[in-house]
Amino acid sequence: MQEPLTRDQVRARMDAIPDVLSDELIERMSDDRARGWKNPYRTSDEDAVRREERPADRSSIWRPAFVRDVEKILHMPAYNRYAGKTQVFSFRSNDDLSRRGLHVQLVARIARDIGYALGLNCDLIEAIGLGHDLGHTPFGHAGERCLNDVFHGRTGRWFFHNVHSVRVLDKLYGRNISLQTLDGALCHNGEYEQRVFELSGLSSFGEFDRVVDECVSGGGAVIGHLRPMTLEGCVVRISDIIAYVGRDRQDAIEAGLLTGDAFEDGLGGAYNSWILTHASADIIEHSYGKDRIEMSEELFAEIRRAKAENYAKIYRSSGIEGERAEVLARAFELMYERCLDDLNKRDESSFIFRHHIMRIEEQLAHYGRTYDWQSDPEQTVVDYIASMTDGYFAELASKFFPQIHFPKRTYINEPVGQHAPKA
């Protein structure tokens, strides 16, 4: 086992990663732009592939194909729920901590900056960036694991948020999202680091649907080998890691769980600014004009180190896993069983009918489609639970299962009378 690096060794490696582009690349980029150069590996709006040929989805001079995807995503009810879903810290009464809605915006912004420099399609990048986490459960990755444990235990199938994001985009809302955007969402999973991102060669919905089915049946063994079909998808994938590895440190410090000097690099919350600047410059420097996205060995090693440190000091120690893991797991199990029972009883007064099935059917009716919830009740329960915000899940669980005690989020936690004036 490799010995951990000292702080001086970490900083020495970080110092080897420039925060600006080389003079040679700047000159090359300037010349290319002056000549009107276009990246030959860029995804063109004319290449957008959709399941259905709808006149309203055709690319136009003022609303290109992937702009339409962005707008479709922004108007989905699932997008609005980002604001109520955890990034890392679920039970902290601090509105300065990141929610998932901010995270996807940061991913889209970072990826657009890199993509613009590389001459890629920034509208496609934005669509993937904003839509990639629509399948996330309440309570972040802790909730994802809880839902997967129940679903897999009952069906043998796997639940992963990136795969469910595709279902939300492609099936549950009927918006006819492009193949390129769906593929980017599926392949975004930043938990699997790569130094070089090469394209998959995927080009049709037939191939894509087979890959999605393999992810559901094979789980992490399949997902770990996913590669995007576009360079835009590759940029979003690495930007996902860049977006959270530094920001989550800021949130841990803001939440009072760690101090600024708790990290090996010694930068504390300032690491966020460091990684944004240095990673972007490094990726642009090593990817410009190529048919792949890559980074230096030094940056790759640093990202892996920083992520591992976050897992050790934040996600497994300070996040929900360290606070309410057993309570959350039991709540997901009970919620799943209750919702499935309501479905099997065809109880149309239940919340899964009134708050989920009826609303999805109303959305799909606009596009002449229906929600086939009856043929796979287990999947319908997963659709419902994954759609919940933290607050909705906690309130419903407390109503159904009084024995489950979720901590109350409150901004005023002082005992009544603590500071009352003395007589």
Summary of the structure (lengths in Angstrom):
residues: 423
radius of gyration: 22.6
end to end distance: 65.7
largest distance: 81.5
contacts: 1356
relative contact order: 0.13
helix: 61%
strand: 1%
